[in-house]
């Protein structure tokens, strides 16, 4: 049968913990956080923190074996010893006195279980498997920790402060409920999560000033989706993906990432392959403005990081000029992600003390790069969008003084199950890539650090090829 989830008030109440070891210390810590008056019964305190609590008077210690009468005035009891007989005695004594008891790792002896807690005070979320699998409960708690912002506690406290004011302004319960839903899922919450409390309060004032408690117009979230692996998304990115009304994305965003967007969100593909733009950049900028002005929460999902060859600066420049609210969520850029998954450190004490990011995008069929800056010793060069110009890049680097034998690698679809890593030299890599029929998205890495790939590669690629 399922258990009844309840929260028990223990502040100032007598709570008895039997045991003086690590497990008992964890239970005492949780009780103290809740303001309980804790008595610990154990022949000795094996845990150092327990001794500190005792010395400071935060807990009462009875240094002897457990006696049933120890629970005569207890509000709750917890047995946390290694001795099965002692734990059973605690459970029996509690049962006879109608005292709720928890026996750690013995569900059959418990009248209540202590769940895994996600804490965003005053918000608490309890996760329990009914004692069947505490490890699973902890894993579920960790998953929740990753998607629930720490600022939710501040949001809850702010709502408590505003409760009476909102009730007076919006007496109708249905209107009031919708208002709070807008607060929790809209601009006010996002401003608070971004640390802009004053702006959040101004937005609430504006909302309450409206006859129906309406929220301000839409907002744009410029989110870096990372190089491909969904596990590399930031917590904030995932949260915004789940609340956006519409997502605008391009070819560099992996399908698995788009699948994480809220299912009922509108999806708008804006393309952008080399020399084949589904929408010109100016039109994308205008699209973001128009969608936000229509009251939409717009997710602009970009591969890698929006500010590293992602033209994110142009997009928010337009938004700022049009007075559209926006926020930027950085992502793991392709160079960092692909290099890490290929086992190629971008910097290494023995090989490279600096790294340069450049784009291999052709301008009027020419590569316009600072060649002398790229051939410095002990430096790694990461080339974005360089597949189509790889032969020209190689020729120009050698022409300007880079050794033809300088190690070089290409990483295709880095961090994804389709990852391929091709290794050669500046002179040989173009031929290797041509023979392998590589297509974007791909990243080129040039430098002595490429030598470490064979030894440090840890992520199993789909295919790998190496040559001198």
Residue pairs with C-beta under 8 A, 6 or more apart in sequence:
2 130
3 112
3 113
3 128
3 130
5 115
5 126
5 128
7 124
7 126
8 76
8 100
8 112
10 31
10 34
10 35
10 36
10 75
10 76
11 34
11 35
11 36
12 35
12 36
12 37
13 36
13 37
13 75
13 76
14 36
14 37
14 39
14 73
14 74
14 75
15 31
15 36
15 37
15 38
15 39
15 74
15 75
15 76
15 77
15 78
16 38
16 39
16 40
16 41
16 70
16 71
16 74
16 76
16 77
16 78
17 24
17 27
17 28
17 31
17 38
17 39
17 40
17 41
17 77
17 78
17 80
18 24
18 40
18 41
18 42
18 66
18 70
18 77
18 78
18 79
18 80
18 81
18 86
18 87
18 90
19 40
19 41
19 42
19 79
19 80
19 81
20 40
20 42
20 43
20 44
20 45
20 46
20 47
20 50
21 46
21 47
21 80
21 81
21 82
22 46
22 47
23 80
23 104
24 40
24 42
24 47
24 50
24 78
24 80
24 81
25 47
25 49
25 50
27 78
27 80
27 102
27 104
27 114
28 38
28 40
28 50
28 53
28 59
29 49
30 114
30 117
31 38
31 78
32 38
32 53
32 58
32 59
36 75
37 60
38 58
38 59
38 60
39 59
39 60
39 61
39 62
39 70
39 74
40 50
40 54
40 59
40 60
40 61
40 62
41 61
41 62
41 64
41 65
41 66
41 70
42 61
42 62
42 63
42 81
43 63
43 64
43 65
44 63
45 51
45 54
45 61
45 63
50 59
50 61
53 59
54 61
62 70
65 86
66 86
66 89
66 90
68 89
68 92
68 93
68 96
70 93
71 77
71 90
71 93
71 94
71 97
71 99
72 97
74 94
74 97
74 99
75 99
75 100
76 99
76 100
76 101
76 102
76 112
77 90
77 93
77 94
77 99
77 100
77 101
77 102
78 101
78 102
78 103
78 104
78 114
79 86
79 87
79 90
79 91
79 101
79 102
79 103
79 104
79 106
79 109
80 104
81 87
87 103
87 104
87 106
87 109
88 103
88 109
90 101
90 103
91 101
91 103
91 106
91 109
91 110
93 99
94 100
94 101
94 111
95 101
95 111
100 111
100 112
101 109
101 110
101 111
101 112
102 110
102 111
102 112
102 113
102 114
103 109
103 110
105 134
107 113
107 130
107 131
107 132
110 131
113 128
113 130
113 131
115 126
115 127
115 128
115 137
116 126
116 127
116 128
116 134
116 137
116 138
116 140
116 141
117 124
117 125
117 126
117 127
117 141
118 124
118 125
118 127
118 141
118 144
118 145
118 148
119 125
119 153
120 148
120 149
120 150
120 151
120 152
120 153
120 156
121 153
122 153
122 156
122 157
122 160
123 152
123 153
123 156
125 144
125 148
127 137
127 140
127 141
127 144
128 137
129 136
129 137
146 235
146 238
147 235
147 238
147 239
147 242
149 193
149 235
149 236
149 239
151 192
151 193
151 195
154 192
154 197
155 184
155 189
155 192
155 193
158 192
158 197
158 200
158 201
159 180
159 183
162 204
165 208
166 176
166 179
166 180
166 208
167 176
169 208
169 213
170 176
170 179
170 208
170 213
175 212
175 213
176 213
178 213
179 207
179 213
182 188
182 207
182 213
182 214
182 215
183 189
183 204
183 207
183 215
185 243
186 215
186 297
187 203
187 215
187 216
187 219
187 325
188 200
188 203
188 204
188 207
188 215
189 200
190 219
190 240
190 327
191 197
191 199
191 200
191 203
192 200
193 236
194 327
203 215
203 216
206 216
207 213
207 214
207 215
207 216
216 325
217 292
217 293
217 295
217 325
218 245
218 291
218 292
218 293
218 294
218 295
218 296
218 297
218 298
218 324
218 325
219 292
219 297
219 298
219 324
219 325
219 326
219 327
220 288
220 291
220 292
220 298
220 300
220 315
220 316
220 319
220 324
220 325
220 326
220 327
221 240
221 244
221 297
221 298
221 299
221 300
221 326
221 327
221 329
222 300
222 302
222 306
222 312
222 315
222 316
222 326
222 327
222 328
222 329
223 237
223 240
223 241
223 299
223 300
223 301
223 302
223 306
223 328
223 329
223 331
224 234
224 237
224 302
224 303
224 304
224 305
224 306
224 310
224 329
224 330
224 331
224 332
224 333
225 233
225 237
225 249
225 253
225 254
225 257
225 301
225 302
225 303
225 304
225 331
226 232
226 233
226 257
226 303
226 304
226 331
226 332
226 337
226 415
227 303
227 304
227 332
227 333
227 334
227 336
227 337
227 338
227 341
227 414
227 415
227 416
228 254
228 256
228 257
228 303
228 337
228 413
228 414
228 415
228 416
228 441
229 337
229 341
229 415
229 416
230 254
230 256
230 257
230 260
232 331
232 332
232 337
232 415
233 241
233 257
233 260
233 331
234 329
234 330
234 331
236 329
237 329
237 331
238 260
240 299
240 329
241 247
241 260
241 261
241 262
241 299
241 301
242 260
242 261
242 262
243 262
243 297
244 261
244 262
244 265
244 297
244 298
244 299
245 265
245 266
245 296
245 297
245 298
246 265
246 266
246 267
246 268
246 291
246 296
246 297
246 298
246 299
247 258
247 261
247 265
247 266
247 267
247 268
247 298
247 299
247 300
247 301
248 268
248 270
248 284
248 287
248 288
248 291
248 298
248 299
248 300
248 301
249 258
249 267
249 268
249 269
249 270
249 300
249 301
249 302
250 269
250 270
250 271
250 272
250 278
250 302
250 303
251 271
251 272
251 273
251 441
252 272
252 302
252 303
252 304
252 441
253 301
253 302
253 303
254 303
254 416
256 416
257 301
258 267
258 301
261 267
261 299
261 301
265 299
268 287
269 278
270 278
270 279
270 284
270 287
271 277
271 278
271 279
272 278
272 279
273 440
274 361
274 385
274 388
274 440
279 287
281 311
281 314
284 315
285 314
285 315
285 318
285 319
286 318
288 298
288 300
288 315
288 318
288 319
288 324
289 318
289 319
289 322
289 324
291 298
292 298
292 319
292 324
292 325
293 324
300 306
300 312
300 315
302 310
302 312
302 331
303 310
303 331
303 334
303 441
304 310
304 331
304 332
304 333
304 334
304 337
305 312
305 330
305 331
305 332
305 333
306 312
306 315
306 328
306 329
306 330
306 331
307 313
307 328
307 330
308 333
308 334
308 335
308 357
308 384
309 357
309 359
309 384
309 385
312 328
316 326
316 328
319 325
319 326
320 326
333 357
334 384
334 414
334 441
334 443
335 346
335 355
335 357
335 382
335 384
335 443
335 445
336 346
337 414
337 415
338 411
338 414
338 415
338 419
338 443
338 445
339 345
339 346
339 382
339 411
339 414
339 443
339 445
340 415
341 411
341 414
341 415
341 419
341 459
342 409
342 411
342 414
342 419
342 421
342 445
342 453
342 457
342 459
342 461
343 452
343 453
343 455
343 456
343 457
343 458
343 459
344 409
344 411
344 445
344 449
344 450
344 452
344 453
344 456
345 351
345 352
345 449
345 452
345 456
346 352
346 355
346 380
346 382
346 445
346 449
347 353
347 354
347 355
347 380
347 449
348 449
348 452
351 378
351 380
351 447
351 448
351 449
351 451
351 452
352 378
352 379
352 380
352 447
352 448
352 449
353 378
353 379
354 376
354 378
354 379
354 380
355 379
355 380
355 381
355 382
356 373
356 374
356 379
356 380
356 381
356 382
357 382
357 384
358 369
358 374
358 381
358 382
358 383
358 384
359 383
359 384
359 385
359 386
360 367
360 383
360 384
360 385
360 386
360 387
360 388
360 389
360 390
360 393
360 444
361 384
361 385
361 389
362 388
362 389
362 392
367 389
367 392
367 393
367 396
369 396
371 396
371 397
371 399
371 400
372 400
372 401
374 381
374 397
374 400
374 402
375 397
375 400
375 401
375 402
378 448
379 447
380 445
380 446
380 447
380 448
380 449
381 444
381 445
381 446
381 447
382 443
382 444
382 445
382 446
383 393
383 443
383 444
383 445
383 446
384 443
385 440
386 393
386 442
386 443
386 444
387 410
387 433
387 438
387 439
387 440
387 442
387 444
388 440
390 410
390 429
390 430
390 433
390 444
391 430
391 434
393 444
394 408
394 426
394 427
394 429
394 430
397 406
397 426
397 446
398 404
398 426
398 427
402 426
402 446
403 426
404 425
404 426
404 427
405 425
405 426
405 427
406 425
406 426
406 446
406 447
406 448
407 423
407 424
407 425
407 446
407 447
407 448
407 449
407 450
407 451
408 423
408 424
408 425
408 426
408 429
408 444
408 445
408 446
408 447
408 450
409 421
409 422
409 423
409 424
409 429
409 444
409 445
409 450
409 453
410 421
410 422
410 429
410 432
410 433
410 438
410 442
410 443
410 444
410 445
411 419
411 420
411 421
411 442
411 443
411 445
412 418
412 419
412 420
412 421
412 422
412 438
412 439
412 441
412 442
413 419
413 420
413 441
413 442
414 441
414 443
415 459
417 462
418 462
419 459
419 461
419 462
420 436
420 438
420 461
420 462
420 463
420 464
421 453
421 457
421 461
421 464
422 429
422 432
422 433
422 436
422 438
422 464
422 465
422 466
423 450
423 453
423 454
423 464
423 465
423 466
423 467
424 431
424 432
424 466
424 467
424 468
425 468
426 446
428 467
428 468
429 444
432 465
432 467
436 463
436 465
454 466
457 464
